[in-house]
Amino acid sequence: GQNIDQPTEMTATEGAIVQINCTYQTSGFNGLFWYQQHAGEAPTFLSYNVLDGLEEKGRFSSFLSRSKGYSYLLLKELQMKDSASYLCAVRDSNYQLIWGAGTKLIIKP
Amino acid sequence: IAGITQAPTSQILAAGRRMTLRCTQDMRHNAMYWYRQDLGLGLRLIHYSNTAGTTGKGEVPDGYSVSRANTDDFPLTLASAVPSQTSVYFCASSGLAGGPDTQYFGPGTRLTVL
């Protein structure tokens, strides 16, 4: 079966750095996405990786290793507004997105 | 309209009733999707449409139907609602069914079936 694993919840301090891991087992691979979802709101796109390596976008970076079935989202200089759930999704061989359950990130002052 | 809109925002429905959730996008995206999101579970695909006039079944299609008469609209119908269909429903769209195009989500419909 297809499976996306992420930690359920993480806590970090304002101004610090946090890394959210995602491991996947899917039928085929056509890219990995990270989305941010604030409570009661819709998911919004953060990053896309299809090749191995690091993609940097401001305070957010995303890393992919296809051979290990592994990705992480790195958030730097954490702000209170970064408190949200972070969703990892993999596009499979049918070009459908398979979603992880999300990681709830709690930022403490 | 800017982006994707969904209606209603929330709804309480008696079991056995028929309900249609509406979704409209103005981005001229080819592909559209319906997901449900339940606590502790990832988004699960109900139905999708790669282009107007075509639809396909996702991971959890039972009890739901869709139509795609034009590019902009993708309604989701619950023929006879059951309590297990209590969930938050998100509609999404993307420019292409494949490739790097991301999916953009509507604000969601919170549905409670009693």
Interface residues (C-beta under 8 A of the other chain):
Chain A: I4 N30 G31 F33 E41 A42 P43 T44 F45 Y48 V50 L87 A89 R91 Y95 Q96 L97 I98 W99 G100 A101 G102
Chain B: G40 L41 G42 L43 R44 L45 Y48 G58 F90 A97 G98 P100 T102 Q103 Y104 F105 G106 P107 G108
